[in-house]
Every structure is written in structure tokens, then in C-alpha cells.
Amino acid sequence: MANIVKQRRLEAIIRKDLSEIIQFNIKDPDVGFVTITDVKVSNDHSYATIYVVFLGKEARAQAGLKALNRAKGFIRSELAQMLSIRRCPELTFVLDEAEQKARRIDDIIAQIHEEENSNNQEEE
């Protein structure tokens, strides 16, 4: 139980530190506006998967993801200086598709409500 709490705390610290590194230290314009939605660290703390969302279209997100992967070594070295653990985890950046899925579900629900409203008006 204490191990899970320690891991969640490490994930939160990594999320905060990575946000600062990307915002203030990365000069690549392709990164653009990025939000780190989640960080998952492996049990042995050797790997970290960082879920990101980019503001804009899909092509913008792909360009931003490529830019983050190009800067992965720099980001990891900056993170290692900020963390107080023995070994900095290997970083993997992944597009978080949960927001896109949620938006799609909202669109479907809105469409269903519109169809129900139009059917109710036709019946009256």
C-alpha cells in the first residue's frame, strides 16, 4: 500500500516538473501548447509513460509529439536534475486519446438529443 502511494506521489512530481521543463526550457515552436494529462511510472521506476494533449488539429498534435520525442534526452536530463531519486525513468510520450473519445461521445449524445427533440416535435 505504501509503495502505491509513493509511486502516485512520484507520478505527480514528474507531471509537475515535466510541465515546467516543457513550458520554460523547450524552445522548439513545434511543441506549441501541450498539456500533460497523466503520467504512469512502472513499478521499478525505470519507465514513465507521459500522456499529452495538444491544442489544435491532429496534424499539430503529430508535429508536437515528434518535437517532444526529439527533445526526449534533454527533457530527461533536466528532469533528472529536479528529481531526488537514484535513477531517472526512461520517458515515452503518448497522445492521450481519452479527450478525443470523450468529445466524440458528447457529439453522439448531442445528436441523439437532437433526434429525440425533432421526433417529439413531429408527433405533436
SULBEL-V659109 format. One record per run of one state. SS is the DSSP state (helix for helix, strand for strand, loop for the rest). FROM is the first residue (numbers start at 1). TO is the last residue. If there is no record, write none. Layout:
# SULBEL-V659109
ss=SS from=FROM to=TO
ss=SS from=FROM to=TO
This chain:
# SULBEL-V659109
ss=loop from=1 to=1
ss=helix from=2 to=24
ss=loop from=25 to=33
ss=strand from=34 to=41
ss=loop from=42 to=46
ss=strand from=47 to=54
ss=loop from=55 to=57
ss=helix from=58 to=70
ss=loop from=71 to=71
ss=helix from=72 to=82
ss=loop from=83 to=89
ss=strand from=90 to=95
ss=loop from=96 to=97
ss=helix from=98 to=123
ss=loop from=124 to=124
